[in-house]
């Protein structure tokens, strides 16, 4: 399983709970296997 994390970043003055957001995007995969040589693509249903 591969998981993609995409946080919100920047200012959001309209929402006091998350008025300023920082973070970085990431792609997580299983530690015991490498990613496929040709990369990966989302599954289509």
C-alpha positions as CSV (number, residue, x, y, z in Angstrom):
1,X,0.0,0.0,0.0
2,X,1.2,3.5,-0.8
3,X,-0.1,6.5,1.0
4,X,0.1,10.1,-0.1
5,X,-0.1,13.0,2.4
6,X,-1.0,16.4,1.2
7,X,-1.3,19.0,3.9
8,X,-2.8,22.5,3.7
9,X,-0.3,25.2,3.7
10,X,-0.5,29.0,3.9
11,X,-2.7,31.5,5.7
12,X,-6.4,30.8,6.4
13,X,-7.6,33.9,8.3
14,X,-11.2,32.8,7.8
15,X,-10.7,29.7,10.0
16,X,-9.3,30.5,13.5
17,X,-8.5,26.8,14.2
18,X,-6.0,26.6,11.4
19,X,-5.1,30.3,10.8
20,X,-1.6,29.4,9.7
21,X,-0.6,26.1,8.2
22,X,2.8,24.6,7.5
23,X,3.8,21.2,6.3
24,X,5.3,19.1,3.6
25,X,3.8,16.6,1.2
26,X,5.0,13.0,1.4
27,X,4.6,9.6,-0.2
28,X,4.9,6.6,2.1
29,X,5.4,3.1,1.0
30,X,6.3,-0.3,2.6
31,X,9.8,-0.3,4.0
32,X,10.5,-3.9,2.8
33,X,10.1,-3.2,-0.9
34,X,11.2,-0.5,-3.3
35,X,8.9,1.5,-5.6
36,X,8.4,0.1,-9.0
37,X,11.0,1.2,-11.6
38,X,8.4,3.0,-13.7
39,X,6.8,4.7,-10.7
40,X,3.2,4.3,-9.6
41,X,-0.2,5.6,-10.6
42,X,-3.5,5.8,-8.8
43,X,-5.9,2.9,-9.1
44,X,-9.0,3.4,-11.3
45,X,-12.2,2.0,-10.2
